[in-house]
Amino acid sequence: MLYFGYYLFYKAGCTETTDVIKYYLYLYDVENIRPDSQILVDIVQTKMPFGKYKGTLISDIPISYLEWMHNKGFPPGKLGMMLATVYEIKINGLTDIIFKVKRAVRG
């Protein structure tokens, strides 16, 4: 997934982190993956069920904690996938995606 940041800025010519369409095209064309947009909605609505940031929205967990979890290993299942997704979004400087989803969900 770290290649994704490189791809967006150098290969696809994205200069704005808000260019989500190219992200989806990349995943569909290059990886043959259909992204599930519901995951992004879940990330901004689900609270962390345990640990230091229990009760904090997954999208609001600091990158330092996500890096620690990445090194230790994300938990299995949907929670681990959501945490890994937020980690990749934040490490690649794509936090505008989270803000846009929050705005869309909250109306």
N, C-alpha and C positions, 0 to 999 in steps of 0.2 A: 504494500500500500504506500510505502514511502516513494516508490516510483511514480505514484499518481501525482504528487506535487510537482515532480520534475516534468511529467507529461503535460500537465496543465499549462505550466508557464513557458516551457521551451518547445514542446512539440505542437501543442494545440494553439499556442499563441494567446492564451488567456492572460489578461492583465488585471482583471477584476475577480475577486473571490466569489462574487455573486453570480458568476456565469455557470449556473448549475446545469444548464442544458448540455454543455460540452462534457460535463461529468457523466451524465446519463448516457450520452452517445459513446463516450469512451468505454464505459462498462459494458454497454450492449454490443458495440462493434468489436472491441479488442478482447474482452473477457467473456463475451456471450452470457452476461449476467443481466438479469432484469432486477434492478434495485427495488426494494419494497419501501415505498415512501412512508408506510405506517410506522416503520422503525424510527424515523425522525420524529414523528408525532409522539410515540411512546417515550423517546428520550427526553422530551420537554415536559412530559406529564408524570413520569414515574419517579418516585423518591427512592433513594438508596435505603435498602432495608436493614443494613447492619454497618458496623464499623464506625470510624471516626466521623464520617459525614452522614450518619444515619438521619433520615428525614430530609436530606437535601436533594433537590432535583438532580437527576443524573447529569443533565446538561450544565449544571452549575458547579459540579465538582472541580476543584482546581487541578491544573495540569500536573502539578507536583505529585498529587495523590494518584492520579492516573498513571504517571510514569512508574511510581512505586508498585502499583498493581500490575502493570505490564511486566516489570522485572520479576515479580513473584508469581505471576500467572493469573489471568482473569478467571473468575468462577465459571463453571460450566453453565450451559443453557442460555436462555434469552438475556438474562442479566449480564452475563459475561460478554455476549455479543453487543449489547447496548453500550457497555463500558468501553469495549474495544473500538466501537464506532466513534464514540465521543473522543477517545484518545487520538484516533487518526485524524478526525476533523480538527482538533485543536493543535496537534503537532504539525499539521500541514498548513496552518494559518487560515482555515476555512470557517472560522467562527461566525462569519456573517450568515452562513446557512442556518445555524442554530437560532440566531436572532430573527431571521425571516420566518422560520417555522413557528417560533414563539408568537410572533405577531399574527400570523395566519390562524393559529389555534385559538388565541385569546380574542380574536376579532377585532 
